[in-house]
Amino acid sequence: MNKAHFFVRIQVFLLALLILSGLHVTVAAGEETPSGAADVPADESIVNNEAADDVVYNISLFSDDQPLLNPINDVFSYFTLPPGVKLLSPSYIEVIYSHSSTIINELSVLTVVVNGLPLESRHVVQNEEGRSVRLIWKIELPPEQIKEGINEIGIKSRHRSVEGLCSDLDNDANWILIHDDTNLHLKTRRTKTYLRDYPYPFLDDLSPSLLDACWHLPPDPQPEEIEVMLQLVSDLGRGEPYRQMNSFDVFSSGKTPQGKKEIIIGTVDRWADQSDLQLPAGVGALQFVPKGENSAAARLLVTGSDQEGLSKAQSYLTTEKLLAQIEENRLLIKQWPPEEPLPQPLGRPGSYTFEELGYPYISLDGAFRQVTSVVLKRPLNWGIGRGSYTEIRFRHSAVLNPERSVLTIYINGRPVNSVALNQSNAEGGVLRAEFPVEELQKSEWVVSLVFYHHLTNVDCSKRYGDIAWSVVEGDSFIYLAPGKTGGYPSLDNLPHLQEVNNAAEQPVTMWLSANPSDRQLSLAAMLAARAGQINRLPLRWHVVLGEDLEQADLPSTPVIMIGYSDEESRLALFKEKLILSPDLPQGYKAMEEMPLLPDRVADAAILQALRSPWNKNTVLYSILGNDDGHLDALGKVLTDTKLSSQISGQLCLISPAGFVSSFTSQEGEKGLKPGIVDSVIQFVQKGGAWKIYALVMMIVLLGIGLSLWIAGKRS
């Protein structure tokens, strides 16, 4: 071997060592660093690695198009920046809009505001012809203008189509439309995440799917372990009442998708491979592992030495004030958390103050028409009658023009009462409006309050928020008078569980198969999360498996039953109450005449709402499928806002493709009809009073005539 070849080989060998050394350094930088092993924490080194830690979100700001129809308008959207997340450049807002071709550009401006600070403005018209086309306006978003927690984005407009004072008021040709694909583009970087940040990163407010985790139960989960999961997911739903939940993935088979964030639930003996915890009796534990130190595949263990310890861990995790005080990522829990006082109902049964419904006060600022609404869902165990009403307590600016300023109350879109806004009620007024008889049977009531603020010598190009205002007080209330109109259980707002004036925890029974599959558990979790969103009150879950159903446990609880059409022994407990019941091997049998296609029924998830056989004042939701495919189809429909809104009535069929068909039963129809007395009152309210008067007069005259005839015969 000559010297030249020898030196070449030496150089290749040294180069290989250098490459291998560099690869080793790169890999080590991405591994977890033990506590105290280095002066620089591992998460800071990873933050510097943009490829490993940067996440880009594209967030839709509005679910529907936003019309701007007045000379002055504003619309708002909100998003939450989770803890431990930094905003990077480039981040931007993309406003997509169109406008009327009559807009006068010199008098028309759009402004984007972030957290109350103006970001950018521009004239509305951006093309020479002034044509109405979709325009895209991209505004850079400075990271320093966004804060951790809730952020507000506002789009404000001032636009005119006709010159002259107030000429554009109620002008249909003066409009701007903010389209529903207006979006927020955020480039973010995750720093270290802690246990106290829960529910983040498992619930990510920036993600369109919101929920970014799977739930892991032990094989053959016990009812108590399933109950802990349902408590956690319904608490998540209660904290996110306005967001659409994506599907829940629950696994009890021991296998979970790789790279997916996990919430693991069960006593410590069931998860010996997941933790080295050694716990004495009655002790719970929470252990958070931000895998990779960037929460890309984080893991949370909710455990305990026994069922008592597991319940303590769940209670701590759903108590926000305690969770915020946790410094480490592991917590041992020896005592129950202190019980938080639950709000007590104010006033008599059937009375709901606006404060109880989530509105301590409502402020409406600005000239001209201002609108707000309050929604109340029908309580399950309360018959409603005549004399139900809403009482609005309000005050307003003393400078409103009393001749043209007014408050009008609408119930489900029907105008029911009005009052002038004048000096007599400026410092405090009361307006009562009775529910129309035909509205008593509805499953919910929307009470809309329309204030019209008129000012003398008004300039419609000004907002007048400081001088034209009204306030609706929190002690305004809706009173549902007791009566015979009980309505009937419905699939609207599935699952609606709230009973009258229930300030304490609402008990609910989840009734599953003896050995529930992962898809059945996933659907149960989805329904529990929706229950938290819809009912907005603490729920206490009781899980029953198979035929182990003791009626003594059920008298006061709504029941959600999930199962399969061939579970004859379970169905025998309430089969005669079903509108559509399995009649195997023939298929299904309808208890009443309904326009149902046999082939459609045979291949669908079947949802039914009926009076509970164990308590007629509450509801049994029955959910049946031939197999897990049908249950999975229902789960997918529940994640779609438009499809899930089609679920109504007492019977609903959902095909594997997600086609939804809803039906109202005969009992449901009866529940929508008023009683005899209420029917007479409704007849009178619709202008039939003179007919009743004429009928009464005829009866009186006939009686007088008959009396005279009898008296004449006797004489």
C-alpha positions in Angstrom: 0.0 0.0 0.0 1.5 3.3 -1.0 1.5 6.4 1.2 -1.1 8.2 -0.8 -3.7 5.4 -0.3 -2.8 5.3 3.4 -3.4 9.0 3.9 -6.7 8.8 1.9 -8.0 6.0 4.2 -6.9 8.0 7.3 -8.9 11.0 6.0 -12.0 8.9 5.3 -11.8 7.3 8.7 -11.6 10.7 10.5 -14.4 12.0 8.3 -16.6 9.1 9.3 -15.9 9.7 13.0 -16.8 13.3 12.6 -20.1 12.5 10.9 -21.0 9.8 13.5 -20.1 12.3 16.3 -22.4 14.9 14.7 -25.2 12.4 14.4 -24.9 11.5 18.0 -25.1 15.1 19.2 -28.2 15.7 17.0 -30.1 12.7 18.5 -29.1 13.4 22.1 -30.5 17.0 21.7 -33.9 15.5 21.2 -33.9 13.1 24.1 -35.3 13.8 27.6 -32.6 15.2 29.9 -32.8 13.9 33.5 -33.4 16.6 36.2 -30.1 18.2 37.1 -28.2 16.5 34.3 -27.5 19.8 32.5 -27.6 23.5 33.2 -29.8 24.1 30.2 -33.2 22.4 30.4 -34.1 20.0 27.6 -37.2 22.0 26.6 -35.2 25.1 25.9 -32.9 23.3 23.5 -36.0 21.8 21.7 -37.6 25.3 21.5 -34.6 26.2 19.4 -35.4 23.4 17.0 -38.1 24.9 14.9 -38.8 21.7 12.9 -39.5 19.7 16.0 -41.7 22.2 17.9 -43.4 24.7 15.6 -47.1 24.1 15.0 -49.2 26.1 12.5 -53.0 26.6 13.0 -55.5 27.8 10.6 -58.6 28.8 12.6 -62.0 29.8 11.1 -63.2 32.9 12.9 -66.9 32.5 12.2 -69.1 29.5 11.6 -71.5 31.5 9.4 -71.3 34.5 7.1 -71.6 37.8 9.1 -73.8 40.5 7.5 -73.0 44.1 8.3 -76.2 45.9 7.5 -76.1 49.2 9.5 -74.0 52.3 8.9 -71.9 51.3 11.9 -71.2 47.6 12.8 -68.9 45.3 14.6 -68.5 41.5 14.9 -66.2 39.7 17.2 -64.5 36.3 17.5 -62.5 34.8 20.3 -59.6 32.3 20.6 -57.6 31.0 23.5 -53.8 30.8 23.5 -52.9 27.9 25.7 -50.3 28.1 28.5 -46.8 27.5 27.3 -47.4 28.4 23.7 -45.6 31.3 22.0 -46.8 33.1 18.9 -44.3 33.5 16.1 -44.1 35.4 12.9 -45.5 35.2 10.3 -49.0 35.0 11.9 -51.8 36.9 10.3 -55.6 37.5 10.0 -57.2 36.9 6.6 -60.5 38.8 6.3 -62.6 37.6 3.3 -65.5 39.8 2.4 -67.8 41.1 -0.3 -69.8 44.3 -0.5 -72.7 46.1 -2.2 -71.7 47.9 -5.4 -73.5 51.0 -4.1 -70.9 51.6 -1.4 -69.4 55.1 -1.4 -65.8 54.3 -0.9 -64.7 57.7 0.5 -67.2 57.2 3.4 -66.7 53.5 4.0 -63.9 51.9 6.1 -63.1 48.5 7.6 -61.0 48.2 10.8 -59.5 45.2 12.4 -59.1 45.4 16.2 -57.2 42.9 18.4 -57.8 42.9 22.2 -59.2 46.4 21.9 -56.3 47.9 20.0 -56.7 48.8 16.3 -54.4 46.8 14.0 -55.2 48.1 10.5 -57.8 50.0 8.5 -58.7 50.3 4.9 -61.4 51.5 2.5 -64.0 48.9 1.7 -63.8 49.1 -2.1 -60.6 47.8 -3.6 -61.3 47.6 -7.3 -61.9 50.3 -9.8 -65.3 49.3 -10.9 -66.6 48.9 -7.4 -68.0 45.5 -8.3 -69.2 43.1 -5.6 -66.5 40.4 -5.6 -64.9 38.4 -2.8 -61.9 40.4 -1.5 -59.1 39.1 0.6 -57.5 41.3 3.2 -54.4 40.0 4.9 -53.2 41.7 8.1 -50.0 40.8 9.9 -50.5 39.9 13.5 -47.7 41.1 15.9 -46.9 38.3 18.4 -46.7 40.9 21.2 -50.3 41.9 20.8 -51.5 38.4 21.7 -51.7 37.3 25.3 -52.0 33.9 27.0 -55.6 33.0 27.6 -58.6 34.5 25.8 -58.0 36.9 22.9 -60.6 39.0 21.0 -60.5 39.8 17.3 -63.0 42.5 16.1 -64.0 43.6 12.6 -65.6 47.1 12.7 -67.2 48.9 9.8 -68.5 52.3 8.9 -70.1 52.3 5.4 -72.5 54.5 3.4 -74.4 54.1 0.2 -76.3 57.3 0.2 -75.1 60.7 1.3 -77.1 62.6 3.8 -77.8 62.4 7.5 -79.3 58.9 8.5 -80.1 58.2 4.9 -78.6 54.7 5.1 -80.6 53.6 8.1 -82.6 50.5 7.1 -81.1 50.8 3.6 -81.0 47.2 2.2 -78.5 48.2 -0.4 -75.9 49.3 2.2 -74.2 46.0 3.2 -70.9 44.2 3.7 -70.7 40.5 4.1 -67.8 38.9 6.1 -67.5 35.4 4.8 -67.3 32.3 7.0 -63.9 31.3 5.6 -62.3 34.4 7.2 -59.5 32.9 9.2 -56.7 33.3 11.6 -53.3 31.9 10.7 -51.1 31.3 13.8 -47.5 30.0 13.8 -46.8 28.8 17.3 -44.0 27.2 19.4 -44.7 25.0 22.3 -42.6 25.4 25.4 -42.7 23.1 28.5 -46.2 22.0 29.7 -47.2 21.2 33.2 -49.9 19.2 35.0 -51.4 22.5 36.2 -52.1 23.4 32.5 -54.7 20.6 32.2 -56.8 20.2 30.1 -54.1 21.4 27.7 -52.4 19.7 25.8 -55.1 17.1 25.6 -57.8 19.6 24.8 -56.3 22.2 22.4 -58.4 25.3 21.9 -56.5 26.3 18.8 -57.1 22.9 17.1 -60.2 22.6 14.8 -60.8 19.2 16.3 -60.4 20.6 19.9 -59.8 17.2 21.5 -56.3 15.9 20.8 -56.0 12.7 22.9 -57.2 9.2 23.3 -58.6 7.7 26.5 -57.1 4.4 27.8 -59.0 2.1 30.2 -57.7 -1.2 31.6 -58.9 -4.4 29.9 -62.4 -5.4 31.1 -62.9 -2.0 32.7 -65.0 -1.8 35.9 -68.0 0.4 36.2 -66.1 2.7 38.6 -63.3 3.2 36.1 -65.8 4.1 33.3 -67.5 6.5 35.7 -64.2 8.4 36.3 -63.8 8.7 32.5 -67.3 10.0 32.1 -66.8 12.5 34.9 -63.7 13.9 33.2 -65.2 14.1 29.7 -68.4 15.7 30.9 -66.3 18.3 32.8 -64.4 19.0 29.6 -67.7 19.6 27.8 -69.1 21.9 30.5 -65.9 24.0 30.1 -66.3 24.2 26.3 -70.1 24.7 25.8 -69.9 26.4 22.4 -67.3 24.3 20.6 -68.1 21.2 18.5 -66.4 18.2 20.1 -64.7 15.8 17.7 -65.0 12.0 18.2 -63.7 10.4 21.4 -61.3 7.4 21.0 -61.5 5.1 24.0 -59.3 2.0 24.2 -59.6 -0.9 26.7 -57.8 -3.5 24.6 -54.3 -2.6 25.6 -53.5 -1.1 22.2 -53.5 2.6 21.4 -52.3 4.5 18.3 -48.6 5.4 18.5 -47.7 9.1 18.9 -51.2 10.0 20.2 -51.6 11.8 23.5 -53.1 9.6 26.2 -55.2 9.9 29.3 -54.8 6.7 31.3 -57.4 5.8 33.9 -57.5 3.0 36.4 -56.2 1.8 39.8 -52.4 1.5 40.1 -52.4 -2.3 40.1 -54.0 -2.2 36.7 -51.2 0.0 35.3 -48.1 -1.5 36.8 -46.2 -1.1 33.5 -47.0 2.6 33.3 -45.8 3.8 36.7 -43.6 3.0 39.7 -46.0 4.4 42.2 -46.4 2.7 45.5 -49.6 4.0 47.2 -51.1 3.3 50.6 -54.9 2.6 50.8 -57.2 5.4 49.9 -54.6 7.5 48.1 -54.9 8.9 44.6 -52.3 10.1 42.2 -51.9 12.3 39.1 -48.8 11.8 37.0 -48.1 13.9 33.9 -45.4 13.0 31.5 -44.7 15.6 28.7 -43.1 13.0 26.5 -40.2 14.5 24.5 -40.6 17.6 26.7 -42.8 19.2 24.1 -46.1 17.5 24.8 -46.2 16.1 21.3 -47.3 12.8 22.8 -48.0 13.6 26.4 -49.4 11.1 28.9 -51.5 11.7 32.0 -52.1 8.9 34.5 -55.2 9.2 36.7 -54.9 6.5 39.3 -55.2 5.5 42.9 -54.4 2.6 45.2 -58.1 1.6 45.1 -61.5 3.0 43.9 -61.4 5.7 46.7 -58.0 6.9 45.6 -59.0 6.9 41.9 -62.1 9.0 42.7 -59.9 11.5 44.7 -57.6 11.9 41.7 -60.5 12.6 39.4 -62.0 15.1 41.9 -58.7 17.0 42.0 -58.4 17.0 38.3 -61.8 18.7 37.9 -61.2 21.3 40.6 -59.6 24.2 38.7 -58.5 26.2 41.8 -56.6 23.2 43.2 -55.1 22.2 39.9 -53.6 25.7 39.4 -51.6 25.3 42.6 -49.7 22.2 41.5 -46.0 22.9 40.9 -44.7 19.4 39.9 -46.0 16.9 37.4 -46.8 14.3 40.0 -49.2 14.7 42.8 -50.2 12.3 45.6 -53.7 12.9 47.0 -54.5 11.7 50.5 -57.7 13.8 51.2 -60.8 14.6 49.4 -60.8 18.1 47.9 -63.0 20.6 49.8 -66.5 20.6 48.5 -67.3 23.8 46.5 -70.7 25.3 47.4 -73.2 24.8 44.6 -75.4 27.7 43.5 -78.8 27.5 45.1 -81.9 28.3 43.1 -83.3 31.7 43.8 -87.1 32.0 44.3 -89.7 29.4 43.9 -89.6 26.1 41.9 -89.8 26.7 38.2 -88.2 30.1 38.5 -84.9 30.8 36.7 -83.1 34.1 37.1 -80.9 35.3 34.2 -78.0 35.1 36.6 -78.6 31.4 37.1 -78.7 31.0 33.3 -75.3 32.6 33.0 -76.1 36.3 32.6 -75.3 38.3 35.7 -76.2 41.4 33.6 -76.6 42.3 29.9 -75.4 45.6 28.6 -76.6 46.9 25.2 -74.8 50.0 24.0 -75.3 52.1 20.9 -78.1 54.0 19.0 -81.0 52.3 17.3 -81.8 48.6 17.4 -80.0 46.4 20.0 -80.9 42.8 20.5 -80.0 40.1 23.0 -81.5 36.6 23.7 -81.7 34.1 26.6 -82.5 30.5 26.1 -84.1 28.1 28.6 -84.6 24.4 27.9 -87.7 22.6 29.2 -86.9 20.8 32.5 -87.6 17.1 32.4 -89.7 16.7 35.5 -91.9 19.8 35.5 -95.4 20.1 34.0 -96.0 23.7 32.7 -99.2 25.6 32.6 -100.9 28.9 32.1 -99.4 31.8 34.0 -95.9 31.1 32.8 -94.1 34.4 32.1 -90.8 36.2 31.9 -90.2 39.4 34.0 -87.5 41.7 32.6 -85.9 44.2 35.0 -84.0 46.9 33.2 -82.6 50.5 33.3 -81.5 52.8 30.5 -79.9 56.1 29.6 -82.1 59.1 30.6 -81.4 60.9 27.4 -83.2 58.5 25.1 -86.1 60.0 23.1 -89.2 58.6 25.0 -91.5 59.0 22.0 -89.5 56.6 19.8 -87.5 54.4 22.3 -89.0 51.1 23.2 -88.3 47.6 24.7 -90.1 44.6 23.1 -90.1 41.1 24.3 -90.3 38.2 21.9 -90.8 34.5 22.9 -89.7 32.1 20.3 -90.0 34.9 17.7 -93.5 36.0 18.8 -93.8 39.6 20.0 -95.6 39.5 23.4 -95.2 42.8 25.1 -93.6 46.3 24.8 -92.9 49.3 27.0 -91.7 52.8 26.1 -88.2 53.7 27.5 -88.9 57.0 29.3 -88.1 58.9 32.4 -90.3 56.8 34.6 -88.2 53.7 34.1 -84.8 55.1 33.4 -83.4 54.2 36.8 -85.4 50.9 37.0 -88.3 49.4 35.1 -90.1 46.1 35.0 -91.8 44.5 32.0 -93.7 41.2 32.3 -94.7 39.0 29.3 -96.8 35.9 29.6 -95.9 32.8 27.4 -98.4 32.3 24.6 -100.4 29.1 25.2 -99.1 27.6 21.9 -95.5 28.0 23.1 -95.9 26.1 26.4 -95.3 22.7 24.7 -92.0 23.7 23.1 -88.7 21.9 24.1 -87.0 25.3 24.7 -87.8 28.9 24.8 -85.8 31.8 23.3 -86.6 35.0 25.1 -85.4 37.9 22.8 -85.2 41.4 24.1 -85.1 44.1 21.4 -84.2 47.7 22.6 -84.7 50.6 20.2 -82.5 53.5 21.3 -83.6 56.7 19.6 -81.9 60.0 20.1 -83.1 63.5 18.9 -80.8 65.2 16.4 -78.9 62.0 15.9 -76.0 61.6 13.5 -76.2 58.0 12.2 -72.5 58.0 11.5 -71.7 58.0 15.2 -72.1 55.1 17.6 -73.3 56.9 20.7 -72.4 54.0 23.0 -71.8 56.2 26.0 -75.2 58.0 25.9 -77.5 55.4 24.3 -77.6 52.3 26.4 -79.7 49.8 28.3 -78.9 47.2 31.0 -80.9 44.0 31.7 -80.4 43.1 35.4 -79.4 39.6 36.5 -82.5 39.2 38.7 -84.7 39.2 35.6 -86.3 35.8 35.5 -88.4 33.2 33.6 -91.2 31.5 35.6 -92.6 28.2 34.5 -95.9 27.9 36.3 -96.9 24.3 37.3 -99.6 22.8 35.1 -100.6 19.9 32.9 -98.5 20.7 29.8 -95.6 18.3 30.4 -94.4 18.0 26.9 -92.8 14.7 26.0 -89.1 13.4 26.0 -87.4 14.4 22.8 -84.1 13.8 21.0 -83.7 17.6 20.6 -80.5 18.7 22.4 -79.5 15.0 22.9 -78.9 14.3 25.8 -81.0 16.9 27.7 -80.9 15.9 31.4 -81.7 18.9 33.5 -84.5 18.8 36.0 -86.4 21.7 37.5 -84.3 24.1 39.7 -81.5 21.5 39.9 -78.6 23.4 41.6 -76.8 20.2 42.9 -75.1 17.6 40.8 -77.5 15.9 38.3 -77.3 12.1 38.7 -77.3 10.2 35.3 -77.2 6.5 34.6 -75.1 5.2 31.6 -76.3 1.7 30.9 -73.9 -0.3 28.7 -73.5 -3.9 27.5 -72.0 -6.4 29.9 -68.6 -6.2 28.0 -68.7 -2.9 26.3 -66.6 -2.6 23.1 -64.2 0.3 22.5 -66.7 1.8 20.1 -69.4 1.6 22.7 -67.2 3.2 25.3 -66.2 5.9 22.8 -69.9 6.8 22.1 -70.6 6.9 25.8 -67.7 9.4 26.2 -69.0 11.5 23.3 -72.5 11.6 24.9 -71.1 12.5 28.3 -69.1 15.4 26.8 -72.3 16.6 25.0 -74.2 16.3 28.2 -71.7 18.7 29.9 -72.0 21.1 27.0 -75.8 21.1 26.7 -76.8 21.0 30.4 -74.0 23.2 31.8 -74.2 21.8 35.3 -72.2 19.2 37.3 -73.2 15.7 36.4 -72.7 12.6 38.6 -72.4 9.4 36.5 -73.5 6.0 37.5 -72.5 3.2 35.2 -74.4 -0.1 34.9 -73.1 -3.0 32.8 -75.3 -5.7 31.2 -78.4 -6.9 33.1 -77.1 -5.7 36.5 -79.8 -3.1 36.6 -81.3 -2.6 40.1 -84.5 -0.4 39.8 -83.8 1.0 43.3 -80.9 2.9 41.9 -82.9 4.5 39.1 -86.0 6.3 40.4 -84.6 9.8 40.1 -82.2 9.5 37.3 -82.3 9.9 33.5 -80.9 6.9 31.7 -78.8 6.6 28.6 -78.9 3.1 27.3 -76.4 2.0 24.6 -76.5 -1.5 23.2 -77.2 -3.9 20.3 -80.4 -5.2 18.8 -79.7 -8.8 19.8 -79.4 -8.1 23.6 -82.8 -9.6 24.3 -82.4 -9.9 28.1 -81.5 -6.2 28.5 -84.3 -5.0 26.1 -86.9 -7.1 27.9 -86.8 -4.6 30.8 -88.3 -1.8 28.7 -89.1 -3.3 25.2 -92.8 -2.7 25.4 -92.1 1.1 25.9 -90.1 1.4 22.7 -91.6 3.0 19.6 -89.4 0.7 17.4 -88.3 -2.5 19.0 -86.2 -5.4 17.8 -88.2 -8.4 16.7 -85.5 -10.9 15.7 -85.0 -12.6 13.4 -87.6 -10.7 11.4 -86.1 -7.3 12.1 -87.9 -4.5 13.9 -91.5 -4.0 15.0 -93.1 -0.5 15.1 -95.5 0.0 18.0 -97.5 2.5 15.9 -98.0 3.5 12.3 -95.0 5.3 11.0 -93.7 5.9 7.4 -90.6 3.6 7.8 -88.8 1.8 5.1 -88.0 -1.8 6.3 -84.6 -1.8 4.6 -83.8 1.6 6.1 -84.6 0.4 9.6 -82.6 -2.8 9.2 -79.4 -1.0 8.6 -79.3 2.0 10.9 -78.5 3.2 14.4 -81.8 3.7 16.1 -82.2 6.5 18.7 -85.4 6.8 20.8 -86.5 9.2 23.6 -89.3 8.0 25.9 -90.6 8.3 29.4 -88.4 6.2 31.7 -90.2 3.0 32.8 -88.8 3.6 36.3 -89.8 7.2 36.6 -92.3 8.8 34.2 -91.0 12.3 35.1 -87.7 11.7 33.5 -86.2 10.3 30.3 -84.8 7.1 28.9 -82.6 7.5 25.8 -82.3 4.2 24.0 -79.5 3.9 21.4 -79.4 0.6 19.5 -77.4 -0.8 16.6 -76.8 -4.1 15.0 -73.1 -3.8 15.5 -70.3 -1.3 16.3 -70.5 0.1 12.8 -73.9 1.6 13.5 -72.7 3.1 16.8 -69.7 4.5 15.0 -72.0 6.2 12.5 -73.9 7.9 15.3 -70.6 9.1 16.8 -69.6 10.7 13.5 -72.9 12.4 13.1 -72.6 13.9 16.6 -69.3 15.5 15.6 -71.0 17.4 12.7 -73.0 20.5 13.7 -75.3 20.4 10.8 -76.0 16.7 10.9 -76.5 16.5 14.7 -79.0 19.4 14.5 -81.2 17.1 12.4 -81.7 14.7 15.3 -85.1 15.5 16.8 -88.5 14.0 17.7 -88.8 10.7 19.6 -87.3 8.4 16.9 -84.2 8.9 14.7 -82.5 6.6 12.2 -78.9 7.1 11.2 -77.5 5.2 8.3 -73.9 4.0 8.1 -73.3 6.8 5.6 -74.6 9.4 8.1 -78.1 10.0 6.6 -80.4 11.3 9.4 -84.2 10.7 9.5 -86.2 11.9 12.5 -89.9 11.2 13.4 -92.4 12.4 16.0 -94.4 9.7 17.8 -98.1 9.8 18.6 -97.2 10.4 22.3 -95.0 13.2 21.2 -97.8 14.7 19.1 -100.1 14.6 22.1 -97.4 16.3 24.2 -97.4 19.2 21.7 -101.2 19.8 22.0 -102.6 22.0 24.8 -105.3 20.8 27.2 -109.0 21.8 26.9 -108.7 24.9 29.1 -105.5 26.0 27.3 -107.2 25.4 23.9 -110.1 27.7 24.8 -107.7 30.4 25.9 -105.7 30.0 22.7 -108.9 30.2 20.8 -109.8 33.5 22.6 -106.3 34.9 22.0 -106.6 34.2 18.3 -109.8 36.3 18.1 -112.5 33.7 18.9 -113.8 35.6 21.9 -116.9 37.0 20.1 -117.8 33.4 19.0 -117.7 32.2 22.6 -119.7 35.3 23.7 -122.3 34.6 21.0 -122.5 30.9 22.0 -123.0 31.8 25.7 -125.7 34.3 24.8 -127.5 31.7 22.7 -127.4 29.2 25.6 -128.7 31.9 28.1 -131.5 32.9 25.8 -132.4 29.3 25.1 -132.4 28.7 28.9 -134.7 31.7 29.5 -137.0 30.6 26.7 -137.2 27.0 28.1 -137.9 28.3 31.6 -140.8 30.5 30.3 -142.2 27.7 28.3 -142.2 25.3 31.4 -143.7 28.0 33.6 -146.5 28.6 31.0 -147.4 24.9 30.9 -147.6 24.7 34.7 -150.0 27.7 34.8 
